[in-house]
Structure formats: C-alpha cells, structure tokens
Amino acid sequence: MLLLTGLLVLLVTVLSIATGDQLIHSYIWYMLGFFVFLTCFAHYVSNLGLAHDSENLHAYFFASMGVRMVFSVIAVFVYRYFHAQQLVQFVLNFFALYFIYAGFEIYALLSNLRQNSKKHA
C-alpha cells in the first residue's frame, strides 16, 4: 500500500504542477488520505477474518467493500451539500482514487489467498 500511495502522491504532484487546477481538484490530498484510511481499515477487517474465520473470509471482504462504498457515497454527498463548485472534477478524481484503491485491495486479497491455498495444499 505504501508503494501505491507513494506513486499516487508523485503522480498527483506532477499533474498538479503541470496542469494546475484544470485536472486535479484542490481537495485531492484529503481524498488521498481518506482512501488510505479506508484501505487500512479494509485490510484490518480482511486480516481479522482470515485469522479468525478463514472459511468465511468472503463475508469479511464484502463487508469491508460495502463499508468503503457507503463511506465514499457519504463523502461525495457531503461535498455536494457544502460545495457546489467543481463537482464533476471532484467526482472524477474521487472515483479514480476509489477504483485504484479497490483494485489494489482485490490484488492484495488474491495474493493472500494464493499464499494460504499453497499452505493448505
């Protein structure tokens, strides 16, 4: 996760310098912190499920994905309620980060499942 976040920080910094506010929203750093927090929470829940009940790991994983989706929708609606400017840019930046971190979470889960299936085989 640190490598992914480091690459995203580098990419956001370069895009902010190159394009200004045209491509990257001014709240991008808050969004990035929000997704780092949500990803850490999702990994905690998934690892908790793996340690205590590996047979029902999918339930823990889907619960963490559901929590991520609910908090993300709430964050977008809170932004929409308090700020009307640059809404499309905010939503595009927000969901680009959402899908990047969700893809990373799925990749990390699959790599953990492969390691555990090799241990049990």
N, C-alpha and C positions, 0 to 999 in steps of 0.2 A: 504494500500500500504506500509505503514511503517513496518508492521509485515512481509509482504512478502520480502521486501528488507532486513530487518534485518536477516531473516532466510537464504536468499541467501548469504549475507555477511558472516555469520557464516559458511555455507556450503563451500563457496569458500575458506575461510581462512583455514578450516580443510583440504580440498583437496589439497590446495597449500602446506601446511606443510607436509602432508602425502606423496604426490607424486611428489612434485617439479614442474618442467615444463613438465612433461610427460602427464598430463591430462588437466591442466589448462593453458591457454595461458597467456603470460605476460601482455597483454592488457585487461585482464578481468575487471579491475576496470574502465577503460574507457568505456567498453561495458556496464557495470552495470549503470554507470552514464548516458550514452546515453539512456538506456531504462527507467530509472527513469524520465528523461526529457520527453521522448516521451509519457510515461504513464500519466504524469501530463498534458501534452498538450491534450491528447485524452480525459481525464476526464473533462478538461475545456470545450472542444468542445461539448462533450455529455451533460454536465450540462447546457451549453448555449442553446443547442437545446431543452432540457427538460423544461427549464424556459420560452423560447420564443415561441416555436412551438412544443408542445408535440405530435401533430398529425404526424409530420414528423421527429420524433426522429431517426428513422432508417436511414434517409438520413445523419444526422449528425454523427451517429455512423459509418456508412460505409465510410464516408468521412475521419473520424479520422483513421480508419483502413487502408484506402488507403494511407494516408499520412505516417503512420507508415511503411507500406510496401515499399513505394518509398524511404523514408529516409534510411531504412535498406538495400535495394539493393544498394543505392548510397554508403553507408558506407562500404559494402563488396567490391565493385568495387574500391573505393579509397584505401582500404587496399591492394587489389591485385595489384594495379598500383604502389604503393610505396614500398611494402614489398612482397617479393616472398617466404620467409621462413615461415614454419609452417602454410601454408594456410589452410590445412584440419582441423587442430586443431582450428584455428581461426574461421572457418566457423561452425564447430560443436559447439563450445562454444557460438558463436554469436546466432545461431538459436535455441539453447537450451534456452537461455535467451529470445529470441523472442517469442517462444511458451509459456514459463512460464508467461511472462507479458501479452501476448494476451489472454491466458486462464483466468488470473486474471481480465483483463478488461471485458471479457464476463461475468464472475461471478458477478462482481460489477454491471454491467448493468442489469443483470437479477434480482438481489436483489432490485435495484432501481425500476424496472418495477413492481415487485410484490408489493412493498410498494405503488406505485402510483395506481395500479389497485384496491387495497383494499380501497384507499381513494375515488375513483370514484364509487365503487360498493355500 
